[in-house]
């Protein structure tokens, strides 16, 4: 494996375009059910939990404040494009809006003693030339 292989990039879809455009502007936009007020992630064409059946959604700018829900430290690259990054922290992060987002934790040595479930996090936006902006987090 070499570090010269490009990393796979997310593929935007109509349901997620607002999310990806927001990240390019260093903003996190989430969908929320108009009926219940419940946020959802990943983006969809409709609200997944909507008892009245309208399933209408709206986009709301999220605060970005979050906590570490769980993590793993990758020592073996899952794809040749990540070979130069190992070890790195992959994680599930719970936003204050009560959705869980898959991401990476950056700005900290990838050692278990540097990470604690429940630790507060803030967003970091990784811009890729000609590609997507990725949402990552770092300790707050």
N, C-alpha and C positions, 0 to 999 in steps of 0.2 A: 504494500500500500504506500502511496505517496501523497503528499499534501498538494499536488498539482491538479488533482481531479476536482472539478467543481462540486459544491454541495448541492443536493437537491433543493429546489425552491418550492414554496407553497404555490398552488395554482389557484388564483382568484376565481370565484364564481359569482354570479349575480347576487346571491344571498350574502356574500362576504365582502363585496367591494367596499362598502362603507367602512368596515373594520380595517381593511388594508390601507385605504386612503387616509384614515385617521392616524395609523401608525406612521405613515410617511410624514405627517405633520406633528409627530410626537404627541399624539392624543390617543386615548383608548376609548373606543366607542363600543357599547354593548347594546344588545337588543333587550327590550323589556316588554312584557305583556301589558297591553293597554288595560285589560280587564283586571288582572291580579296584581300588577306592579312588580311581578317577579322577573328578575333578570335571567337570561339564559346565555350559555356559551357552549358550543360553537354557533355561529350565525346560521339561521334557517329562514325559510320563506314564511314561517308562521310561528305563533307562540305554541310551545309544546304542552304547557299546562294551563288550560283555559277552560274553566267549567261551563261558561256560557256558550262555547262553541264558536265565538267570533274569530278567535285565534289571531287577532290583530296585534301587530308589534309596532314599537317605536324605537328609534335609536336615541340613546342617552350617553352623554360623555361621562366616563367613569373617573373616579378620583385617582386611580393608580395605586392607592394604598393597598397593601396586601400582607399576607403572612404565609410562611412556608408550611405547606400541608404535608408533603413527603418529598424525599429526594433519593437519588442514586448517583454514585460517582462512576462514570464510564471510564474504564481503563483500556477497553478495546473498541476501536472505531466500528460503528455499525455500517459504515459506508466509507469507501476510500476518500471521499471529500472531507471527512472528519479526522483523518489520521494525524494531522498536525495539531489537533486540538486536545488530544487525550493527555492527561485525564481532565475531564470536565464534569460539571454538575448538571444533571438533568433533573427536573423537578415538576411537581404539581403545586401550583400556588393558588391560594384562595383569596380572591379579591374581596375588599370590604363590601362589595355589592352581592356577595354570597354566590359567586360562580368560581369554578375551579378551572384553571388554565394550564395547559402543558407548556413548559418553558425551560430555560436554562438560568442558573444562578451564576453571575459573573462578579468580578471584583473581589473575590475571596479565594484563598488557596483551597483547592478541592480536597480537603481533608475532613473527615467526619466531625472532628472536634471544633471546626469552624462553623458548623451548621447546626441549628437546633429547630426542631419542629415547633411551629408557633412564632418563630422570630419574625420581626417586622421587616418588610421589604419595600423597596421603591422601584419604579420602572426604569429601564434603560432601553433605548431604541437603537438597534444595530442596523444601520443603513447599508444596503448592498448596491453597488453600482450596477445599473441596468436590471435590478431585481427588486425584491420585496424588502420592506423594513420589517425586522423581526423584533418582537417584544421579549425582553429578558428582564431579569430583576437582580438587584444587588441589595445587601443589607442596608436598612434605613439608618 
